[in-house]
Amino acid sequence: MLRDVVRRRRTPPQHDTPTRLEGGRSRCHGERSRTMTPFWYTLVMKLLLGTNNKGKVVEIAEVLSGLELDLVTPRHLNIEEPPKESGMSFAQNALQKARYFYVHSGGIPTVADDSGIIVEALENELGLHTRRWGAGPTASDEEWIAYFLKRMEKESNKRAAFVCTLAHIDARGQIHFFEGRCEGEITPTLEAAYLPGLPISACFKPDGSSYVFSALPIEQKNSTSHRGQATRKLRQYLEKDTGE
């Protein structure tokens, strides 16, 4: 699924865009660019998935499958040091990650995810701090989910929502955000195996489903999940941007 090399159109499209990285120049539809066309448009466009979370890579790549893209990860580029996350929102954290990988890759178009779960009974404890909460950022998936389920045992309110924001920096250095949200409830125990890095998907049952996230085929999960929603919006943008 990753690194699918196919043909790429040679002329970059022009359209209204809201933001551009520092050092660049925003332009509106119809305005001729005063900078050189990025070389990404003369080759197959690489898209850097700004995460080494294997579960996230699998899910994002599935939604983007079939597009004329060469998907790469930080490991493909030997980017080992993780970016800092000091934002006050999912969007700010996602943009921090996207900028970090965009710069350290030499300007490869990048998409980065920041996501978390909001649990009503735990108020503001998780959210932005989901992975760093409880057992801590260095905890294994098993340690993290064991702590979480133990904490939820005494809570009668099991309602929760997954939230995801994707930040995309395109070949022109312009910034775009895509969001998704999925409501559901926490199950008392793990009900299925889970992808590495996504342990809570084994005890989150989305509204309208009889199964937890990780028990669903990936295509079905992506049709309703927070990350699937955000990535489908990204896909729609990429299709419009490339004329596919």
N, C-alpha and C positions, 0 to 999 in steps of 0.2 A: 504494500500500500504506500509506504514511504518511498521517496526518490523515484517517482514515476516520471520518466523523461519523455516528453512529447513536444510537438511543435507549439510555438508561441507567436501570436500576432506581433508585427514589427512596429506598429505606430501606437504610441500611448494615447488613450482617450483623454478628453478634456471635459471637466464637469465642475460644478460648484463644490467647493470643499471648505470645511469650517476652520481648519487649523493647520499650521505647518510648524515643523521643528525649528528651533532657533538657528539662524544661519541661512534659512531658505526664504522663499518669497511666495506668498499665497497669490493665487490668480483665479479669476472667475471664468465661467464658461465662455469660450470664444476668444479669450485673450491668449495671444501667442506666447509660449514660454521663452524666456530670455536666457535659460540655462540649457546645457546640453541634455539631450535625452538620456536618461539612465540606461546603462547597458543591460539592465534586467529585461528591457523591452525588446531587445534585439536577439535575445536567447530565450530558452525556456525560463520562465520566472521562478526563481527560488522563493520559497516562503519558509521563514524560520519560525518554528513552533517554540516559543520561548518558555519551555519547561522541560525538565528531565523526569517528570512524573509520568511513568509508563502508562498508567490508566488514562490520564488526560490526553496523552499523545494518541492512543488508540481511538478514543472517542472523537477527537477533533478530526483526525485523519479519515475516519469513516464518513463523516458528514461531507468532507471536502473531496472525497473520492470521485474520480471522473473529470475533475477540472484539470486544465493544462497547467499543472504546477509540479515543481520538484520540491517536495517537503523535506526539510532537514530539521535536526534538533541541535541544541547546544553541544551535545556529545560528538555529533558529526564534525563540528567545527573546533573541537577541543577547548570549549569554553566551560571550565570546571567550577569557577567561583560563582556562587549564587548571588543574585542581586539583593539589595536591602529592601525591606518593606516597611516604610514609615508613614504611609499615607493614612488619611482619616476616612477613606471610603474605598470601596472595591475598585472604583474607577481610578483613583489616585494610585493604588497599589499596582493595578494592572498596567498603568502607564509607566510607572517606575520600572517595572520589569521589561516592558517593551522597549523603552529607551535604552536600558542597560544592554540588552541583547542586540539591538539595532546598532549601537555604537561599537560594541565589542566584536560584531561580525563584519564590520567595515561597511555597513549600510545596506545589508540584505533586508528586504521587506519582512516585517516581523509581526507576529500576533502573540500576545501574552494574556494569560487568564488570571483573574483573581476571583476566588469563589469561597463560599462558606455556607454554613447552615445556621439558621436562626431558630432556636428552640424556645417556644413561648414560656415554658416552665423555668428556663434558665435565664430569662430576660436577655441582658446584653453580654452574657459571659462568652459566647462563641462569636458568631458573625465574622468580623475581620480577623479574629484571633483563633479561628477554628483549629487549625493544625498546631498552633502553639499553645493551645489551651490544655488544661488538665495534666496529662502525663508529660507534657512538654514537647518542644520541637524536635528533640532527638529521639523521642520514643518510637518504637517500631509500630507498624500497623496494629499488631496484636495487643501491644501495651496500651495504645491510644484507645482502641475500641473497648477493651476490657474496662478501662477507667470510665469511659463514657456510659456504658451500659450499667455499671455499678451505680453511677450517679443518678441515672434515670429510674432506678428501681423504685424509689420512694415517691416519684412524681406521678400524679394521676393524669395530668394534662400532657398528652404525648404529641400535640400538634407542633409541626415544624415546617420550615420552608428552606429550600436550597436556593441560593442566589449566585449568579455568575455575571461578571463583566469581562468582555474581551476588549483589549486595546490593540488596534492595528495601526502600524506605521507603514505606509505604502512606499513605493519606489521613488516618489517625489518628496518624501519626508513628511507627508501630511498625515494627520492623526484622526482616527475614527473609533467610535465606541459602539459596542453591541451588547445588549443585556438580555438575560433570561431569568425566570423565576418559576419554581415548581413547588406547590403546596402538597403536604402529606402528613404522615405521622410516623413516629418512632415505634418499632416493634420491640417487645420485651427481650428478645434474643436475636442472634444472627440467624437468618433464614436461608442463606446461600453463601457460596464462596464469593470473593470479590477480587477485582483487579488490583494489582499493587498500587498503593498510594490512595486508594479510595475505599477504606474499610467501612465507612458509615453507609455506603451504598447497600450493604448487606442487611441493614436494619432500618432502612427508610422506605416506606411504602407510599408511593404517590397516590393522590386522590384518584379514584376510579379504577385502580388496579388491585388485583388480588395477590400480586407478587411484589417483593422488594425490588429496587432498582437492579441489583446485581444478578437477580434471577431472570431478568428479561433479556431476550436477544438484543445485541447492541443496537440494531436498527430500530427496534421498538423502544428501547430506553432513550435513544437520541431523539425520538419523535416527541417526547414529553419532557425530558429533563431540562434543567436550567442551562447546562452547558450545550445541550443539543439545540435549544432555542436560540441561544446567542450565536452559535456557530452557523446555524442556518441563515441568520441575518447577515453574517459575514460572507457566507457563500453567495447570497443574493447580491451583495455589494460587489464581490469579485466578478460575478458573471456580468453585471452591468458595466463594471470598470474595464473589462477585457472584451466586451461584446460577444461573449459566448452565448 
